[in-house]
Amino acid sequence: MNDDFQGQSTFACGVHPPESKHLTEEKAIEAGPATKELAIFLSQHIGAPCQATVAKGDVVEAGQAIGACQGFVCAPVHAPVAGKVKEIALRSHPVLGRSPAITLIAETEAQPAVPAFSLPGDFDPGGYDPEAICEAVREAGLVGMGGAGFPTSVKIQHDAKPPKHTLLINACECEPYITCDYRLMLEWTDQILAGIRLAQRACGATKVCIGIEDNKPKAIEAMTAAVTKLGLGDGMTVKSLETKYPQGGERQLINALLGTTVPTGGIPPQIGVVVINVATAAAIADAVINRRALTHRVVTVTGEAIAKPGNYYVAVGTPVETLIDFCGGLTTKGAKVVMGGPMMGVAIADLNTPITKTGGAVTVLTREQIGQAKFEHRETACIRCGRCLEVCPENLNPTKIAHAVKCNLLDVAERHYIGACIECGCCSYVCPANIELTGYIKTGKIFLARQRKQMPV
């Protein structure tokens, strides 16, 4: 094993929620539903939103760019299907509340086919110019598909300062229930490795490590075998990590693999590290080799209430309701529909909310899972037990931050480093008083962003 990756295989604090991956981990990726109407958000990433390049009534082709970038930190959006623009209007957004989206009426209701990927026989990442890789990635609209949505072309820029020496591949998938990345590692192994090698070529990293939690032995075996087969063992390492939440947080991953810490308020490239998700790596290969835009993704639809949980290849813009119906609907009454997993996901009230580039899962939770007290929002007074401090992976005081937000003392919240919170939900998970600490912190961040004119009121 590469001596550069002899960390502790984990990070301090964190929690061990039930994994619940048994529902879908053995379900191979299948084609998702055919959709007549799709809504493509102009903002599906961190940074400046896109500007629509089409108007109502325009006819578009599959893969056509329909939203263009106006800023450096941005990613264009594309039409998943051929069809006509119905309207450009506000739609329910899982993070922003309501946001502009381009609604398309598909020419035909064709079911998306899971793509086949084959490497050119003469594939050599060294034959690709780093700038050309970044440009192809930017044109394809790639963003971090693990949840954050940072534009990938910016992250893998070759000439950024300081130089990037290490590329880390986040294959942990620590969030309960979700298995889309796990299935990608088993089924799209060659594509992921091709994307990793292209990303390494683009950013100039000399070392690569693929971090996988030890509850995924088949994925560890598959990725290790693929690395060995290609003779990449000298510069690329597959590392087994302790199963603990949130092991997949990039700051926690860096600490576990490199034994170093990203400065508070900083980002990994500042210490010469690039972190990308396995789904993003697969999309990089598709964008660079096949010149295919990011218009579809694999989504885990799961939960005890779902009739047919599984992993589905879905067009971006597909309504959540369409996806749930395609999975046989609900077997029991679901109490909460979550975009993402139960720890960091966002509950949605509108089932017409569309799938985004970062939407790797739809999880339906029952009343019994949520718990009667939380379901009825019966929180009690904080008893100062300190459990939230014990589990916080960022060593914050979630209670003080949450109370400051409740009292509209945003300056106090900032003094307690509200911006450093990664919103993992560990504090809310362990709170015996049922206080939604993470929810208050998210709200405080929104208030601060509005104060600074960084997002609309």
C-alpha positions in Angstrom: 0.0 0.0 0.0 1.1 3.5 -0.8 2.8 5.0 2.3 1.1 8.3 1.7 -2.3 6.9 2.7 -1.5 5.4 6.1 -4.1 7.4 8.1 -6.3 6.1 10.8 -8.9 4.9 8.3 -11.5 7.1 10.0 -12.1 10.5 11.7 -13.0 11.7 15.1 -16.6 11.7 16.4 -19.5 10.8 14.0 -22.4 8.3 14.5 -23.5 4.9 13.4 -27.0 5.1 12.1 -28.7 1.9 10.8 -27.3 1.3 7.3 -30.6 0.0 5.7 -28.8 -0.6 2.4 -30.1 -4.2 2.1 -33.2 -2.9 0.3 -31.2 -1.9 -2.8 -27.6 -3.0 -2.6 -28.2 -6.2 -4.7 -30.5 -4.4 -7.2 -28.7 -3.8 -10.5 -29.1 -0.5 -12.3 -32.3 -0.5 -14.4 -33.8 1.9 -16.8 -36.0 4.5 -15.1 -39.4 5.8 -16.2 -40.4 7.4 -19.5 -41.4 10.9 -18.8 -43.6 13.2 -20.9 -42.9 16.4 -19.0 -39.5 17.3 -17.4 -38.4 20.4 -15.5 -34.7 21.3 -15.8 -33.5 23.8 -13.1 -31.2 26.6 -14.2 -29.4 26.3 -10.9 -28.3 22.7 -10.0 -24.8 23.7 -8.7 -22.9 25.9 -6.4 -22.2 29.2 -8.1 -23.9 31.5 -10.6 -27.2 30.1 -12.1 -27.4 29.5 -15.8 -29.2 31.8 -18.2 -31.8 30.2 -20.4 -30.8 30.0 -24.1 -34.2 28.9 -25.3 -37.7 30.4 -25.1 -41.2 29.1 -24.8 -42.2 27.2 -27.9 -38.7 26.4 -29.0 -37.9 22.9 -30.3 -34.8 21.3 -28.7 -32.8 18.2 -29.4 -31.6 15.6 -26.9 -28.3 16.8 -25.3 -28.7 20.4 -26.5 -27.5 23.1 -24.1 -30.6 25.0 -22.9 -28.9 27.0 -20.2 -25.5 28.8 -20.6 -22.9 29.8 -18.0 -22.3 33.4 -17.3 -19.7 33.0 -14.5 -16.6 30.9 -13.9 -18.1 28.9 -11.1 -21.1 27.6 -13.1 -22.2 24.6 -15.2 -24.6 24.6 -18.2 -27.7 22.5 -18.4 -28.9 20.4 -21.3 -32.1 18.8 -22.5 -32.3 15.1 -21.6 -34.8 14.5 -24.4 -35.9 15.9 -27.7 -39.1 18.0 -27.4 -40.5 21.5 -27.0 -40.2 24.1 -24.3 -43.5 24.5 -22.5 -42.5 27.3 -20.2 -39.7 28.9 -18.2 -41.0 29.5 -14.7 -40.5 29.0 -11.0 -40.6 25.4 -9.7 -40.2 23.8 -6.3 -36.5 23.3 -5.7 -35.3 20.9 -3.0 -32.7 23.4 -1.6 -33.6 26.9 -2.9 -37.4 26.7 -2.2 -38.4 27.9 -5.7 -36.1 28.4 -8.6 -36.4 29.1 -12.4 -36.7 25.9 -14.5 -37.2 25.1 -18.1 -40.1 22.7 -18.6 -39.9 20.4 -21.6 -42.6 18.4 -23.3 -40.9 15.2 -24.6 -41.3 14.4 -28.3 -41.9 10.8 -27.4 -42.2 9.0 -24.0 -39.2 6.8 -24.6 -37.8 5.0 -21.5 -34.2 6.0 -20.9 -31.8 3.1 -21.8 -28.9 2.4 -19.5 -25.9 3.4 -21.6 -23.2 0.9 -22.6 -19.6 2.2 -22.1 -16.6 0.9 -23.9 -13.1 2.4 -23.8 -11.3 3.0 -27.1 -8.6 0.2 -27.6 -5.9 2.9 -27.6 -7.2 4.8 -24.6 -4.4 6.7 -23.0 -5.2 9.7 -20.6 -1.8 11.1 -21.4 -3.0 11.7 -24.9 -5.6 14.2 -23.7 -4.7 17.8 -23.1 -5.5 18.9 -19.5 -7.3 22.1 -20.8 -9.3 20.1 -23.3 -10.4 17.7 -20.5 -11.6 20.7 -18.4 -13.3 22.2 -21.4 -15.2 19.0 -22.3 -16.2 18.6 -18.6 -17.5 22.2 -18.5 -19.4 21.9 -21.8 -21.0 18.7 -20.5 -22.3 20.6 -17.4 -20.6 18.3 -14.9 -21.0 19.0 -11.2 -20.2 17.1 -8.0 -22.8 14.4 -8.0 -22.4 13.4 -4.4 -24.6 16.2 -3.2 -22.6 19.5 -3.0 -22.8 20.3 -6.8 -19.5 22.2 -7.2 -18.7 22.6 -10.9 -16.2 19.8 -11.8 -14.3 21.8 -14.4 -13.3 24.3 -11.8 -12.3 21.7 -9.3 -9.9 19.9 -11.7 -8.3 22.9 -13.2 -4.6 22.1 -13.9 -3.0 25.5 -13.3 -4.6 26.4 -10.1 -2.4 27.5 -7.2 -1.2 25.8 -5.1 -0.4 22.7 -7.3 -2.6 19.7 -6.7 -0.6 16.7 -5.6 -3.4 14.2 -4.5 -6.7 13.1 -6.0 -9.1 11.4 -3.6 -12.0 9.5 -4.9 -15.0 9.5 -2.5 -16.5 6.1 -2.8 -17.7 5.9 0.8 -21.5 6.4 0.3 -21.9 6.7 4.0 -25.5 8.0 4.0 -28.0 5.3 5.0 -30.1 3.6 2.4 -28.3 5.0 -0.7 -26.6 2.5 -3.0 -26.3 4.2 -6.4 -22.5 4.7 -6.1 -22.0 1.1 -4.9 -23.8 -0.2 -7.9 -21.7 2.1 -10.2 -18.5 0.6 -8.7 -19.7 -2.9 -9.4 -21.2 -2.3 -12.9 -19.4 0.7 -14.3 -15.9 -0.1 -12.9 -14.0 0.6 -16.2 -15.8 3.9 -16.8 -15.1 5.1 -13.3 -11.4 4.3 -13.6 -11.2 6.0 -17.0 -12.8 9.1 -15.4 -10.4 9.0 -12.5 -7.4 8.8 -14.8 -8.7 11.7 -16.9 -9.3 13.8 -13.8 -5.8 13.0 -12.6 -4.4 14.1 -16.0 -6.4 17.3 -15.8 -5.5 18.4 -12.3 -1.9 17.1 -12.4 -2.1 15.0 -9.2 0.7 12.5 -8.8 -1.2 10.3 -6.3 -4.7 8.9 -6.3 -6.6 7.1 -3.5 -10.0 5.5 -3.8 -11.6 5.5 -0.3 -14.4 2.9 0.3 -16.1 2.0 3.5 -15.5 -1.5 4.7 -19.2 -2.4 4.6 -18.8 -2.7 0.8 -16.3 -5.6 0.3 -17.5 -6.4 -3.2 -16.8 -2.8 -4.3 -13.4 -2.9 -2.7 -12.6 -6.1 -4.5 -13.9 -4.9 -7.8 -12.0 -1.6 -7.8 -8.8 -3.2 -6.5 -9.0 -5.9 -9.2 -9.5 -3.2 -11.9 -6.6 -1.1 -10.6 -4.3 -4.2 -10.6 -5.4 -5.3 -14.0 -4.4 -1.9 -15.5 -1.1 -1.9 -13.7 -1.9 1.3 -11.9 -0.9 0.1 -8.4 2.2 2.3 -8.1 0.2 5.6 -8.3 -3.3 4.5 -7.3 -4.4 3.0 -4.1 -7.8 1.5 -3.0 -8.2 2.1 0.8 -10.7 0.4 3.1 -12.2 2.8 5.6 -14.1 2.3 8.8 -17.9 2.4 8.3 -19.0 5.5 10.1 -21.1 8.5 9.3 -20.2 11.0 7.8 -17.1 9.2 6.4 -18.0 10.5 3.0 -17.7 14.2 4.0 -14.7 15.5 2.1 -13.1 17.0 5.2 -13.5 13.7 7.0 -12.3 11.7 4.1 -9.1 13.8 3.8 -8.5 13.4 7.5 -9.0 9.6 7.4 -6.8 9.1 4.3 -4.1 11.7 4.7 -4.2 12.5 8.4 -4.4 16.2 7.6 -7.1 18.8 8.1 -8.5 21.4 5.7 -8.4 24.8 7.5 -11.8 26.1 8.8 -13.4 28.0 6.0 -11.0 26.6 3.4 -11.4 24.1 0.6 -9.3 21.0 -0.3 -7.4 22.5 -3.3 -5.9 25.0 -0.8 -3.8 22.1 0.6 -3.2 20.5 -2.8 -6.0 18.0 -2.7 -8.9 17.3 -5.1 -11.9 15.2 -4.0 -14.4 13.8 -6.5 -17.3 11.3 -6.2 -17.3 8.0 -8.1 -20.5 9.1 -10.1 -18.7 12.3 -11.1 -15.7 10.2 -12.2 -17.9 8.1 -14.4 -19.5 11.2 -15.9 -16.1 12.7 -16.6 -15.3 9.6 -18.8 -18.6 10.0 -20.6 -18.1 13.7 -21.2 -14.5 13.5 -22.4 -14.5 10.2 -24.4 -18.1 10.2 -25.7 -18.7 14.0 -25.6 -22.0 13.3 -23.8 -23.6 15.9 -21.6 -24.8 15.2 -18.0 -28.5 14.7 -18.7 -29.2 11.4 -16.8 -28.0 9.9 -13.6 -28.5 6.8 -11.4 -30.9 7.4 -8.6 -31.6 5.1 -5.6 -35.4 4.9 -4.8 -35.7 3.3 -1.4 -37.4 3.1 1.9 -39.6 0.5 3.6 -42.7 2.2 2.1 -41.6 1.7 -1.5 -43.0 -1.3 -3.3 -40.1 -1.9 -5.6 -36.9 -0.2 -4.3 -34.0 -0.1 -6.6 -31.3 1.8 -8.6 -32.6 3.5 -11.7 -31.1 5.3 -14.6 -33.2 8.5 -14.7 -33.4 11.6 -16.8 -32.6 14.8 -15.0 -35.9 16.7 -14.6 -38.0 13.7 -13.9 -40.7 14.4 -11.2 -40.3 12.5 -8.0 -43.9 11.4 -8.2 -43.3 9.8 -11.6 -40.3 7.9 -10.2 -42.2 6.7 -7.1 -45.1 5.5 -9.3 -42.6 3.7 -11.6 -41.4 1.8 -8.5 -44.9 0.5 -7.7 -46.0 3.4 -5.5 -46.2 3.0 -1.7 -47.0 -0.2 0.2 -47.7 1.7 3.4 -48.4 5.3 4.0 -45.2 7.3 3.8 -44.8 10.1 6.2 -41.9 11.9 4.6 -40.3 12.0 1.1 -36.7 12.9 1.2 -34.5 14.0 -1.7 -31.3 12.2 -0.6 -30.8 10.1 2.5 -32.3 10.4 6.0 -29.3 12.2 7.5 -28.5 15.0 5.0 -31.5 14.8 2.6 -34.1 17.5 2.3 -37.8 16.7 2.9 -40.0 17.9 0.0 -43.7 18.8 0.2 -44.2 18.9 -3.6 -43.9 15.6 -5.4 -43.6 17.4 -8.7 -40.1 18.4 -7.6 -37.7 17.2 -10.3 -34.6 15.1 -10.0 -31.4 17.2 -10.3 -27.8 16.4 -11.2 -27.0 16.1 -7.5 -30.1 14.0 -6.6 -28.7 10.6 -6.0 -31.7 9.2 -4.0 -35.3 9.5 -3.1 -36.0 8.0 0.3 -39.6 7.5 1.7 -39.7 7.3 5.5 -42.6 6.0 7.5 -44.1 7.5 10.7 -42.5 4.7 12.7 -39.1 5.5 11.4 -39.3 9.2 12.0 -40.6 8.6 15.5 -43.8 9.9 17.0 -42.2 12.8 18.9 -40.4 14.1 15.8 -43.3 13.5 13.5 -45.5 15.7 15.7 -42.6 18.3 16.1 -42.7 17.9 19.9 -39.3 19.0 20.9 -38.4 19.6 24.5 -36.0 22.0 26.2 -32.3 21.4 25.7 -30.9 19.5 28.8 -27.3 20.5 28.1 -26.3 16.9 27.9 -23.5 17.6 25.4 -24.2 14.7 23.1 -24.2 17.0 20.0 -20.7 18.1 21.0 -19.5 14.5 21.3 -20.6 13.5 17.8 -19.9 16.7 15.8 -17.1 15.8 13.2 -16.2 19.5 13.0 -15.8 20.0 16.8 -18.5 22.7 16.9 -21.1 23.5 19.5 -24.4 22.9 17.6 -26.6 23.9 20.5 -25.1 27.3 20.9 -25.3 27.9 17.1 -28.9 26.7 16.9 -30.0 28.8 19.9 -28.3 31.9 18.5 -30.3 31.4 15.2 -33.6 30.9 17.2 -33.0 34.2 18.9 -32.0 35.9 15.7 -28.5 36.5 17.0 -26.7 35.8 13.7 -23.5 37.5 14.8 -23.3 35.1 17.8 -23.9 32.2 15.4 -21.0 33.4 13.3 -18.7 33.7 16.4 -19.5 30.0 17.0 -18.5 29.2 13.3 -21.9 28.5 11.8 -20.2 28.5 8.4 -18.0 25.6 9.3 -21.0 23.3 9.9 -21.2 20.6 7.1 -24.9 19.9 7.9 -24.3 16.2 8.4 -27.2 15.9 10.9 -25.2 14.0 13.5 -26.3 16.5 16.2 -30.0 16.2 15.4 -29.7 12.4 15.3 -28.5 12.1 18.8 -30.4 14.9 20.5 -32.7 13.4 23.2 -34.8 16.6 23.2 -35.7 16.1 19.5 -34.3 19.5 18.6 -33.7 19.8 14.9 -30.3 21.5 15.4 -29.2 21.0 11.8 -32.4 22.6 10.6 -31.8 25.7 12.7 -28.2 25.9 11.4 -29.3 25.6 7.8 -31.9 28.3 8.4 -29.2 30.6 9.9 -27.0 30.1 6.9 -29.9 31.1 4.6 -30.6 34.3 6.7 -26.9 35.2 6.5 -26.8 34.7 2.8 -29.8 36.9 2.3 -28.3 39.6 4.5 -25.3 39.6 2.2 -27.4 39.6 -1.0 -26.0 36.2 -1.9 -29.4 34.7 -2.5 -32.9 36.0 -3.1 -35.2 36.8 -0.2 
